Amino acid sequence: GWQYRFPARQFAIMCGRPLLDRVVRDRVLTSDRIRLRQRTEAVALVGDSVRVSGVEVYSLENGTRETLEADLVVDATGRRSGLRRWLSALGLPPVEVDIVDAGIAYSTREFVAPPGATGGFPAVNVAADHRTGQPGRFGVLFPQEGGRWMATLSCTRGGKLPTRSESFLPCAQSLPDPLLARLIGSVEPLTDVFVSHIGANRRLYPGRLNRWPDGLIIVGDSLAAFNPIYGHG
Ligand SMILES: Cc1cc2nc3c(=O)[nH]c(=O)nc-3n(C[C@H](O)[C@H](O)[C@H](O)COP(=O)(O)OP(=O)(O)OC[C@H]3O[C@@H](n4cnc5c(N)ncnc54)[C@H](O)[C@@H]3O)c2cc1C
């Protein structure tokens, strides 16, 4: 069905991930207090269960390991963070975690936006209908930089997703509302179909540990990573 209309007070800035990463990276690197280590992985925390005093890093360039000492370590390694494992290695009890895995997958294709439907064009969201008792199926269309539209079809576990270009439009046509299919039906595709399996919703509960080491904080998806459709990034 349709969401009822209400006065819009929120807005979203739509762009592709490479552009977002590029803008953030360029801005960060204008600070001479920040040094970027390319092709370097954090592999362990240094310290003990009372205080984290640094990070052990591994260079993918030359295969060496090195300890970086720090007053404050920020885990921002995203939804595949090794934090629980790293904390256990310091002798802390396991951090509690909630995992809800609906088996979400995405199938995405980009198109040339028609003239007049680029900047300012609204995001389109055909939501899943939970009343069907079937695996959830939904689709979105987001305008992007460079006069492009990005269309994504998605399903929960057991649903069928298009993996080939020729099945993308028929799948969009089978959504609960034809709006998305109508929009992409007459525009020129720019890419093939990309399928991604997102992984589970996952939330850590560091606050439930009865002790937490000084010198360590967690931000972003390392702490809580949900279905990307929420746009929580
Ligand atoms: C398919 C998809 C679509 C999404 N769409 C949207 C959207 O439209 N809008 C929105 O707001 N959010 C969206 N999100 C969510 C958003 O991307 C995340 O919430 C956000 O990127 C989290 O930021 P972060 O900095 O915590 O982690 P990330 O952006 O995941 O960054 C973590 C970084 O750490 C690096 N890293 C990982 N492990 C290590 C290690 N051991 N050592 C060194 N570096 C490491 C990774 O390479 C990565 O660069 C989407 C997510 C996905 C997966």
The ligand as an SDF file (V2000), in Angstrom:
LIG
                    3D

 53 58  0  0  0  0  0  0  0  0999 V2000
   25.2970   -2.1370    0.1830 C   0  0  0  0  0  0  0  0  0  0  0  0
   25.2170   -1.0480    1.2190 C   0  0  0  0  0  0  0  0  0  0  0  0
   24.4820    0.1030    0.9280 C   0  0  0  0  0  0  0  0  0  0  0  0
   24.3820    1.1300    1.8760 C   0  0  0  0  0  0  0  0  0  0  0  0
   23.6520    2.2430    1.5510 N   0  0  0  0  0  0  0  0  0  0  0  0
   23.5680    3.2710    2.4440 C   0  0  0  0  0  0  0  0  0  0  0  0
   22.8640    4.4610    2.1140 C   0  0  0  0  0  0  0  0  0  0  0  0
   22.2910    4.5830    1.0320 O   0  0  0  0  0  0  0  0  0  0  0  0
   22.8460    5.4630    3.0170 N   0  0  0  0  0  0  0  0  0  0  0  0
   23.4710    5.3580    4.2240 C   0  0  0  0  0  0  0  0  0  0  0  0
   23.4460    6.3100    5.0040 O   0  0  0  0  0  0  0  0  0  0  0  0
   24.1250    4.2250    4.5850 N   0  0  0  0  0  0  0  0  0  0  0  0
   24.1860    3.1960    3.7150 C   0  0  0  0  0  0  0  0  0  0  0  0
   24.8620    2.0530    4.0700 N   0  0  0  0  0  0  0  0  0  0  0  0
   25.4430    1.9680    5.4140 C   0  0  0  0  0  0  0  0  0  0  0  0
   26.7700    2.7070    5.4530 C   0  0  0  0  0  0  0  0  0  0  0  0
   27.5740    2.3110    4.3620 O   0  0  0  0  0  0  0  0  0  0  0  0
   27.4870    2.3590    6.7540 C   0  0  0  0  0  0  0  0  0  0  0  0
   26.6130    2.5470    7.8590 O   0  0  0  0  0  0  0  0  0  0  0  0
   28.7100    3.2500    6.9150 C   0  0  0  0  0  0  0  0  0  0  0  0
   29.5770    3.1140    5.8130 O   0  0  0  0  0  0  0  0  0  0  0  0
   29.4470    2.8640    8.1910 C   0  0  0  0  0  0  0  0  0  0  0  0
   30.5980    3.6610    8.2780 O   0  0  0  0  0  0  0  0  0  0  0  0
   31.8490    3.1450    9.0990 P   0  0  0  0  0  0  0  0  0  0  0  0
   32.8860    4.2160    8.9310 O   0  0  0  0  0  0  0  0  0  0  0  0
   31.4320    2.7630   10.4730 O   0  0  0  0  0  0  0  0  0  0  0  0
   32.3180    1.8010    8.4030 O   0  0  0  0  0  0  0  0  0  0  0  0
   32.7820    1.5460    6.8620 P   0  0  0  0  0  0  0  0  0  0  0  0
   32.2360    2.6040    5.9540 O   0  0  0  0  0  0  0  0  0  0  0  0
   32.4480    0.1200    6.6170 O   0  0  0  0  0  0  0  0  0  0  0  0
   34.3440    1.7690    6.9590 O   0  0  0  0  0  0  0  0  0  0  0  0
   35.1860    0.8490    7.6070 C   0  0  0  0  0  0  0  0  0  0  0  0
   36.5500    0.9730    6.9770 C   0  0  0  0  0  0  0  0  0  0  0  0
   37.4890    0.2400    7.7720 O   0  0  0  0  0  0  0  0  0  0  0  0
   38.3000   -0.5330    6.9030 C   0  0  0  0  0  0  0  0  0  0  0  0
   38.7480   -1.7030    7.6810 N   0  0  0  0  0  0  0  0  0  0  0  0
   38.0450   -2.8190    8.0280 C   0  0  0  0  0  0  0  0  0  0  0  0
   38.7920   -3.6480    8.7770 N   0  0  0  0  0  0  0  0  0  0  0  0
   39.9840   -3.0430    8.9140 C   0  0  0  0  0  0  0  0  0  0  0  0
   41.1970   -3.4110    9.5920 C   0  0  0  0  0  0  0  0  0  0  0  0
   41.2940   -4.5450   10.2810 N   0  0  0  0  0  0  0  0  0  0  0  0
   42.2540   -2.5520    9.5140 N   0  0  0  0  0  0  0  0  0  0  0  0
   42.1660   -1.3740    8.8110 C   0  0  0  0  0  0  0  0  0  0  0  0
   41.0500   -0.9660    8.1630 N   0  0  0  0  0  0  0  0  0  0  0  0
   39.9730   -1.8000    8.2170 C   0  0  0  0  0  0  0  0  0  0  0  0
   37.4070   -0.9080    5.7410 C   0  0  0  0  0  0  0  0  0  0  0  0
   38.1920   -1.2230    4.5940 O   0  0  0  0  0  0  0  0  0  0  0  0
   36.6120    0.3980    5.5620 C   0  0  0  0  0  0  0  0  0  0  0  0
   37.3030    1.3000    4.7440 O   0  0  0  0  0  0  0  0  0  0  0  0
   25.0120    1.0090    3.1390 C   0  0  0  0  0  0  0  0  0  0  0  0
   25.7520   -0.1480    3.4310 C   0  0  0  0  0  0  0  0  0  0  0  0
   25.8630   -1.1650    2.4810 C   0  0  0  0  0  0  0  0  0  0  0  0
   26.6720   -2.4050    2.8170 C   0  0  0  0  0  0  0  0  0  0  0  0
  1  2  1  0
  2  3  1  0
  2 52  2  0
  3  4  2  0
  4  5  1  0
  4 50  1  0
  5  6  2  0
  6  7  1  0
  6 13  1  0
  7  8  2  0
  7  9  1  0
  9 10  1  0
 10 11  2  0
 10 12  1  0
 12 13  2  0
 13 14  1  0
 14 15  1  0
 14 50  1  0
 15 16  1  0
 16 17  1  0
 16 18  1  0
 18 19  1  0
 18 20  1  0
 20 21  1  0
 20 22  1  0
 22 23  1  0
 23 24  1  0
 24 25  2  0
 24 26  1  0
 24 27  1  0
 27 28  1  0
 28 29  2  0
 28 30  1  0
 28 31  1  0
 31 32  1  0
 32 33  1  0
 33 34  1  0
 33 48  1  0
 34 35  1  0
 35 36  1  0
 35 46  1  0
 36 37  1  0
 36 45  1  0
 37 38  2  0
 38 39  1  0
 39 40  1  0
 39 45  2  0
 40 41  1  0
 40 42  2  0
 42 43  1  0
 43 44  2  0
 44 45  1  0
 46 47  1  0
 46 48  1  0
 48 49  1  0
 50 51  2  0
 51 52  1  0
 52 53  1  0
M  END
$$$$
